[in-house]
Amino acid sequence: MSWTNEILSQDIPRICTALADWLACMVYLAHMRHRLSGVRFWLASAAGLAVISTYMVLTDGFDGALFNLFYAGSAVLMILFFLALCRESFWKLVYYCARAFLCAGFASSLMWQLYIWSAFAYPGMRSIPAMILFWALLYALTFGLVWRLEMHGQQDNGLDPGARVSLTVAFMTFVFYVLSSISYAPFDTPFGGGNRMDVYNFRTLIYFSGMALLYGYHRQLWDLQEKREMDALQDLLHLQYETYKRSQESIDLVNRKYHDLKHQIALLRSQGNEGRNSVLDQMESEIQSYEALNITGNKVLDTVLTSKSLHCQSQGIQMTCVADGAALNFMSAMDISSLFGNALDNAIESVSKISSPEKRLIHVVISQKKSFLCIKIENCYEGQLHFSGGRPQTTKRNTRYHGFGLKSIEATAAKYGGTVHINAENGWFELQVMIPLTGKTGNS
């Protein structure tokens, strides 16, 4: 048999299909949290490639229904691969596995179609080294482009589709796979084509259509989630501002009462009685300590800190503050109340879980360092923290709307050209916000 007839009679080499499946899995693994890291992750990945390749080689040589059945079985191996390496919800794994399956099918189909065309057009491509180099380059270009498209604007891996979305995507993948396999049916169909190249063209087009449709659906899901997050952040921003205004009204009322009380104490003191004067001295000392509780140079910050300090006192939490509030005067009242309200709420929530009184501590430092505003909020914590995308992961069951407080802080900092850094070690959690002060003037 001539080389031309021999290559026309073959389908995609199974080892190439296995490599495409593995590469597609690796591309979509970038969107998920891993169970392993470093060398162990790559060793497990290599083991996955070996298992998929072995399965593909052992199931080679079957036609018709058995071919389709065994090829569909590779999807099971792909989801097992995800389960072994990823620490995500089952439905998220199903979602990305379905997309990886179509991606692998498109890449392998496109590679084989272009290689056959190149081999006929250029006889030098018919050597084994040329064939391997062609496969490697085309896979690198295809999966590199897919990785770039998937990662564009999606550094956060927060998209977590539920059962309905994942089952929809899985069903769509199944439909496209069936359509791509019609040309291999053992009976005549309108999609069979007159020769192998027609079959390859049809299959590649079907896989590409499926990829494009699912990518568009994915972008729509992402945009909807971003809109929901922006709405939630705006709600949180207004909630913190409303809390600030209510706190301001309450604190103003209390301050007026304390001011009147000081005059009443002075009047009682003028009437003599040594025992009574000692009690009045103690009351006056407590009032003065309250009045000096938070005077930072920024009234909005004073209100937020005072409100949170009183809450900490009621919870047995010790909060200390060293703040140059005047450095915040370029920020709006809404942004100040949102940033510090969210940061302190998170710190208080964390410290409240600590049973030891001497560890229920929160430190707030606001200062100017060279041309930067530096905000540092530290609190003790207990237990083990895990980070994903630079943010601590929640231990709560409902993770869909977790982390909006921190996202709001990041959005506020970014509004003024600043950045947020988080560090957790030795039982201390540190949130640091750095905002450049160059050219920033005005009052809150």
C-alpha positions as CSV (number, residue, x, y, z in Angstrom):
1,M,0.0,0.0,0.0
2,S,1.4,3.5,-0.9
3,W,2.0,6.1,1.7
4,T,-0.9,8.2,0.4
5,N,-3.4,5.4,0.6
6,E,-2.1,4.2,4.0
7,I,-2.4,7.7,5.6
8,L,-5.8,8.2,4.1
9,S,-7.0,5.0,5.7
10,Q,-5.9,6.0,9.2
11,D,-7.7,8.1,11.7
12,I,-6.0,10.4,14.3
13,P,-3.3,8.4,16.1
14,R,-4.6,7.6,19.6
15,I,-1.5,8.8,21.3
16,C,-2.1,12.2,19.8
17,T,-5.7,12.2,21.1
18,A,-4.4,11.2,24.5
19,L,-1.9,14.1,24.5
20,A,-4.7,16.5,23.4
21,D,-6.9,15.3,26.2
22,W,-4.1,15.9,28.8
23,L,-3.1,19.3,27.4
24,A,-6.8,20.4,27.5
25,C,-7.0,19.3,31.1
26,M,-3.9,21.3,32.0
27,V,-5.2,24.4,30.3
28,Y,-8.4,24.4,32.3
29,L,-6.7,23.4,35.5
30,A,-5.4,27.0,35.6
31,H,-9.0,28.0,36.7
32,M,-9.1,25.7,39.7
33,R,-7.5,25.2,43.1
34,H,-5.0,22.3,43.2
35,R,-4.8,19.6,45.8
36,L,-1.1,19.3,45.2
37,S,1.7,21.8,44.5
38,G,5.2,21.9,43.2
39,V,6.9,18.6,42.2
40,R,4.0,16.5,43.5
41,F,1.5,18.3,41.2
42,W,3.7,17.7,38.1
43,L,4.3,14.0,39.1
44,A,0.5,13.5,39.4
45,S,0.0,15.2,36.1
46,A,2.5,13.0,34.4
47,A,0.8,9.9,35.9
48,G,-2.5,11.2,34.5
49,L,-0.9,11.5,31.0
50,A,0.4,7.9,31.3
51,V,-3.0,6.6,32.3
52,I,-4.9,8.4,29.5
53,S,-2.3,7.3,26.9
54,T,-2.4,3.7,28.0
55,Y,-6.2,3.7,27.8
56,M,-6.1,5.2,24.3
57,V,-3.6,2.8,23.0
58,L,-5.4,-0.3,24.5
59,T,-8.7,0.8,22.9
60,D,-7.2,1.4,19.5
61,G,-8.4,-0.5,16.5
62,F,-12.1,-0.5,17.2
63,D,-14.7,0.9,14.7
64,G,-18.2,2.1,14.7
65,A,-20.1,2.0,18.0
66,L,-17.2,0.6,20.0
67,F,-14.9,3.4,18.8
68,N,-17.4,6.1,19.9
69,L,-18.0,4.3,23.2
70,F,-14.3,4.0,24.0
71,Y,-13.6,7.5,22.9
72,A,-16.4,8.8,25.1
73,G,-14.8,6.9,28.0
74,S,-11.9,9.2,27.8
75,A,-14.2,11.9,29.2
76,V,-14.5,9.8,32.3
77,L,-10.8,9.6,32.6
78,M,-10.6,13.4,32.2
79,I,-13.0,14.1,35.0
80,L,-11.2,11.6,37.2
81,F,-8.0,13.5,36.4
82,F,-9.7,16.7,37.6
83,L,-11.0,15.1,40.7
84,A,-7.5,13.8,41.6
85,L,-5.8,17.2,41.2
86,C,-8.4,19.8,42.0
87,R,-10.0,20.9,45.2
88,E,-13.3,22.3,43.7
89,S,-16.9,21.5,43.7
90,F,-18.0,18.5,41.6
91,W,-20.2,20.6,39.3
92,K,-17.3,23.0,38.6
93,L,-15.2,20.0,37.6
94,V,-18.0,18.8,35.3
95,Y,-18.3,22.2,33.7
96,Y,-14.6,22.5,32.9
97,C,-14.2,18.9,31.9
98,A,-16.9,19.3,29.3
99,R,-15.2,22.3,27.9
100,A,-11.8,20.5,27.9
101,F,-13.3,17.5,26.1
102,L,-14.4,19.7,23.2
103,C,-11.1,21.6,23.2
104,A,-9.1,18.4,23.0
105,G,-11.4,17.1,20.2
106,F,-10.9,20.2,18.2
107,A,-7.1,20.4,18.6
108,S,-6.5,16.8,17.6
109,S,-8.9,17.0,14.7
110,L,-7.4,20.2,13.4
111,M,-3.9,18.9,13.9
112,W,-4.5,15.7,11.9
113,Q,-6.4,17.5,9.1
114,L,-3.7,20.1,8.6
115,Y,-1.0,17.5,8.8
116,I,-2.6,15.3,6.1
117,W,-3.0,18.4,3.9
118,S,0.7,19.4,4.5
119,A,1.9,15.9,3.9
120,F,0.2,15.7,0.5
121,A,1.4,19.2,-0.5
122,Y,5.0,18.9,0.8
123,P,6.5,15.4,0.6
124,G,9.2,16.4,3.1
125,M,6.5,16.4,5.8
126,R,6.1,12.6,5.5
127,S,9.1,11.8,7.8
128,I,8.6,10.9,11.4
129,P,10.6,13.8,12.8
130,A,8.8,16.3,10.6
131,M,5.4,14.8,11.7
132,I,6.3,15.1,15.4
133,L,7.6,18.6,15.0
134,F,4.4,19.6,13.2
135,W,2.2,18.1,15.9
136,A,4.2,19.8,18.7
137,L,4.0,23.2,17.0
138,L,0.3,23.0,16.2
139,Y,-0.6,21.8,19.7
140,A,1.5,24.6,21.2
141,L,-0.2,27.2,19.1
142,T,-3.7,25.8,19.6
143,F,-3.6,25.2,23.4
144,G,-1.6,28.4,23.9
145,L,-4.3,30.4,22.2
146,V,-7.0,28.7,24.2
147,W,-5.2,29.3,27.4
148,R,-4.7,33.0,26.5
149,L,-8.4,33.4,25.7
150,E,-9.5,31.7,28.9
151,M,-7.2,33.7,31.1
152,H,-8.0,37.1,29.5
153,G,-9.7,39.2,32.2
154,Q,-10.3,36.1,34.3
155,Q,-7.4,36.0,36.8
156,D,-9.9,35.3,39.6
157,N,-11.1,31.8,39.7
158,G,-14.4,32.7,41.4
159,L,-16.7,31.4,38.6
160,D,-18.4,28.4,40.2
161,P,-21.2,27.1,38.0
162,G,-23.9,25.1,39.8
163,A,-25.6,21.9,38.7
164,R,-28.0,23.5,36.2
165,V,-25.2,25.3,34.3
166,S,-22.8,22.4,34.4
167,L,-25.4,19.9,33.2
168,T,-26.4,22.2,30.4
169,V,-22.8,22.5,29.2
170,A,-22.3,18.7,29.6
171,F,-25.4,18.1,27.4
172,M,-24.3,20.6,24.8
173,T,-20.9,18.8,24.7
174,F,-22.6,15.5,24.2
175,V,-24.7,16.8,21.3
176,F,-21.6,18.2,19.6
177,Y,-19.7,14.9,20.1
178,V,-22.6,13.0,18.6
179,L,-22.7,15.4,15.6
180,S,-19.0,15.0,15.1
181,S,-19.3,11.2,15.1
182,I,-22.1,11.0,12.6
183,S,-19.7,10.8,9.7
184,Y,-18.3,7.6,11.2
185,A,-21.7,5.9,11.4
186,P,-21.8,2.4,9.8
187,F,-24.8,3.6,7.7
188,D,-25.3,6.3,5.1
189,T,-25.9,9.8,6.4
190,P,-26.1,13.2,4.7
191,F,-22.9,14.1,6.7
192,G,-20.7,11.2,5.6
193,G,-18.8,12.9,2.8
194,G,-17.2,11.4,-0.2
195,N,-13.8,10.9,1.2
196,R,-11.7,11.2,4.4
197,M,-10.9,14.9,3.9
198,D,-14.6,15.7,3.9
199,V,-15.0,13.7,7.1
200,Y,-12.1,15.7,8.7
201,N,-13.5,19.0,7.5
202,F,-16.9,18.2,9.0
203,R,-15.5,16.9,12.3
204,T,-13.2,19.9,12.8
205,L,-16.0,22.4,12.0
206,I,-18.3,20.7,14.5
207,Y,-15.8,20.8,17.3
208,F,-14.9,24.4,16.5
209,S,-18.6,25.4,16.6
210,G,-19.0,23.7,19.9
211,M,-15.9,25.4,21.4
212,A,-17.1,28.8,20.1
213,L,-20.6,28.3,21.5
214,L,-19.4,27.2,24.9
215,Y,-16.8,30.0,25.1
216,G,-19.5,32.6,24.3
217,Y,-21.7,31.0,27.0
218,H,-18.8,31.1,29.4
219,R,-18.1,34.8,28.8
220,Q,-21.8,35.5,29.3
221,L,-21.7,33.6,32.7
222,W,-18.6,35.6,33.7
223,D,-20.2,38.9,32.7
224,L,-23.3,38.1,34.7
225,Q,-21.3,37.2,37.7
226,E,-19.2,40.3,37.5
227,K,-22.5,42.4,37.3
228,R,-23.8,40.6,40.4
229,E,-20.6,41.2,42.2
230,M,-20.6,44.9,41.3
231,D,-24.2,45.3,42.5
232,A,-23.3,43.5,45.7
233,L,-20.2,45.8,46.2
234,Q,-22.3,48.9,45.6
235,D,-24.9,47.6,48.2
236,L,-22.1,46.9,50.6
237,L,-20.6,50.4,50.0
238,H,-24.0,52.1,50.7
239,L,-24.6,49.8,53.7
240,Q,-21.3,50.8,55.4
241,Y,-22.0,54.5,54.6
242,E,-25.5,54.2,56.1
243,T,-24.0,52.5,59.2
244,Y,-21.5,55.4,59.4
245,K,-24.3,58.0,59.3
246,R,-26.3,56.2,62.0
247,S,-23.2,55.9,64.2
248,Q,-22.5,59.6,63.7
249,E,-25.9,60.5,64.8
250,S,-25.7,58.2,67.9
251,I,-22.2,59.4,68.8
252,D,-23.2,63.1,68.5
253,L,-26.1,62.5,70.8
254,V,-24.0,60.7,73.3
255,N,-21.4,63.5,73.2
256,R,-24.0,66.1,73.9
257,K,-25.2,64.1,76.9
258,Y,-21.7,63.7,78.1
259,H,-21.1,67.4,77.7
260,D,-24.1,68.1,79.9
261,L,-23.1,65.5,82.4
262,K,-19.7,67.2,82.8
263,H,-21.4,70.4,83.9
264,Q,-23.6,68.5,86.3
265,I,-20.5,66.8,87.8
266,A,-18.9,70.2,88.3
267,L,-22.0,71.5,90.0
268,L,-22.1,68.5,92.4
269,R,-18.4,68.8,93.1
270,S,-18.9,72.4,94.2
271,Q,-21.3,71.2,97.0
272,G,-18.5,69.4,98.9
273,N,-18.5,65.9,100.4
274,E,-15.2,64.0,100.0
275,G,-16.7,60.5,99.4
276,R,-19.0,61.9,96.7
277,N,-16.1,63.7,95.1
278,S,-14.1,60.5,94.7
279,V,-17.0,58.9,92.8
280,L,-17.3,62.0,90.7
281,D,-13.6,61.9,89.9
282,Q,-14.0,58.4,88.7
283,M,-17.0,59.3,86.5
284,E,-15.1,62.3,85.1
285,S,-12.1,60.2,84.2
286,E,-14.3,57.7,82.4
287,I,-16.0,60.5,80.4
288,Q,-12.6,62.0,79.4
289,S,-11.3,58.6,78.3
290,Y,-14.4,58.3,76.1
291,E,-14.0,61.8,74.6
292,A,-10.4,61.0,73.7
293,L,-11.3,57.6,72.4
294,N,-10.7,58.4,68.7
295,I,-9.6,61.9,67.7
296,T,-7.5,61.3,64.5
297,G,-8.0,64.5,62.5
298,N,-10.7,63.1,60.2
299,K,-14.3,63.1,61.5
300,V,-15.5,60.3,59.4
301,L,-12.6,58.0,60.6
302,D,-13.3,59.1,64.2
303,T,-16.9,58.0,63.9
304,V,-16.1,54.6,62.3
305,L,-13.3,53.9,64.8
306,T,-15.4,55.0,67.8
307,S,-18.3,52.8,66.7
308,K,-16.1,49.8,66.1
309,S,-14.2,50.4,69.4
310,L,-17.5,50.4,71.4
311,H,-18.5,47.2,69.6
312,C,-15.1,45.7,70.5
313,Q,-15.5,46.7,74.2
314,S,-18.9,44.9,74.3
315,Q,-17.2,41.8,72.8
316,G,-14.2,41.8,75.0
317,I,-11.9,42.7,72.2
318,Q,-9.0,45.1,72.7
319,M,-8.6,47.5,69.7
320,T,-5.7,49.9,69.6
321,C,-5.3,52.7,67.1
322,V,-2.5,55.0,66.0
323,A,-3.9,57.1,63.2
324,D,-3.1,60.2,61.2
325,G,-6.6,60.8,60.1
326,A,-5.7,64.0,58.2
327,A,-3.9,61.9,55.7
328,L,-7.3,60.6,54.6
329,N,-8.9,63.9,53.8
330,F,-8.6,63.4,50.0
331,M,-10.9,60.4,50.3
332,S,-14.7,60.7,50.2
333,A,-16.7,60.0,53.3
334,M,-18.3,57.0,51.6
335,D,-15.0,55.5,50.7
336,I,-13.5,56.0,54.2
337,S,-16.5,54.4,55.9
338,S,-16.6,51.5,53.4
339,L,-12.8,50.7,53.6
340,F,-12.5,50.8,57.4
341,G,-16.0,49.5,58.0
342,N,-15.3,46.3,56.0
343,A,-11.7,45.9,57.2
344,L,-12.7,46.2,60.9
345,D,-15.8,44.0,60.5
346,N,-13.6,41.2,59.0
347,A,-11.1,41.7,61.8
348,I,-13.8,41.6,64.5
349,E,-15.4,38.5,63.0
350,S,-12.0,36.7,63.1
351,V,-11.0,37.8,66.6
352,S,-14.5,36.9,68.0
353,K,-13.7,33.2,67.3
354,I,-10.7,33.3,69.7
355,S,-11.5,32.1,73.2
356,S,-8.3,33.4,74.9
357,P,-8.9,37.0,76.1
358,E,-5.2,38.1,75.7
359,K,-5.3,37.1,72.0
360,R,-8.5,39.1,71.2
361,L,-6.5,41.9,69.7
362,I,-6.8,44.4,66.8
363,H,-4.2,47.0,65.9
364,V,-4.9,49.9,63.5
365,V,-2.1,52.1,62.1
366,I,-2.7,54.9,59.6
367,S,0.4,56.9,58.6
368,Q,2.2,58.7,55.7
369,K,5.4,57.1,54.5
370,K,7.2,59.2,52.0
371,S,4.5,59.8,49.3
372,F,2.2,57.0,50.3
373,L,-0.7,56.6,52.6
374,C,-0.2,53.4,54.6
375,I,-3.1,51.7,56.3
376,K,-2.3,48.6,58.3
377,I,-4.9,46.6,60.2
378,E,-3.7,43.6,62.1
379,N,-5.6,41.0,64.2
380,C,-4.9,37.7,65.8
381,Y,-6.4,34.5,64.4
382,E,-6.5,30.9,65.1
383,G,-6.5,27.9,62.8
384,Q,-5.2,27.3,59.4
385,L,-5.8,29.9,56.6
386,H,-5.8,28.9,52.9
387,F,-5.3,31.4,50.2
388,S,-6.6,31.4,46.6
389,G,-5.9,34.3,44.2
390,G,-4.3,36.2,47.0
391,R,-7.4,36.1,49.2
392,P,-8.1,33.9,52.2
393,Q,-10.6,31.2,51.5
394,T,-13.8,30.9,53.5
395,T,-14.6,28.1,55.8
396,K,-18.3,28.8,55.4
397,R,-20.5,26.4,53.4
398,N,-22.0,29.1,51.2
399,T,-19.0,30.5,49.3
400,R,-20.9,32.1,46.4
401,Y,-21.1,35.6,48.0
402,H,-18.1,35.3,50.3
403,G,-15.3,37.8,50.1
404,F,-17.2,40.9,49.0
405,G,-15.8,42.9,52.0
406,L,-12.3,42.3,50.8
407,K,-13.2,42.9,47.2
408,S,-14.8,46.2,48.2
409,I,-11.6,47.2,50.0
410,E,-9.6,46.4,46.9
411,A,-12.0,48.4,44.7
412,T,-11.7,51.4,47.0
413,A,-7.9,51.2,47.0
414,A,-7.8,50.8,43.2
415,K,-10.1,53.9,42.8
416,Y,-7.2,56.0,44.3
417,G,-4.5,54.1,42.5
418,G,-3.6,52.0,45.5
419,T,-3.0,48.3,46.2
420,V,-3.9,45.8,48.9
421,H,-1.5,43.3,50.4
422,I,-2.5,40.5,52.7
423,N,-0.2,38.4,54.9
424,A,-0.8,35.8,57.6
425,E,1.8,34.2,59.7
426,N,2.6,33.4,63.4
427,G,-1.1,33.9,64.3
428,W,-1.3,37.4,63.0
429,F,-3.4,38.5,60.0
430,E,-2.3,41.7,58.3
431,L,-4.2,43.8,55.8
432,Q,-2.1,46.6,54.3
433,V,-3.4,49.2,51.9
434,M,-0.9,51.5,50.1
435,I,-2.3,54.6,48.3
436,P,0.0,57.1,46.5
437,L,-0.5,60.7,47.8
438,T,1.0,62.5,44.9
439,G,-1.4,65.2,43.7
440,K,-4.2,64.2,46.1
441,T,-5.8,67.1,47.9
442,G,-9.2,68.0,49.3
443,N,-11.3,67.2,52.2
444,S,-13.7,64.4,52.9
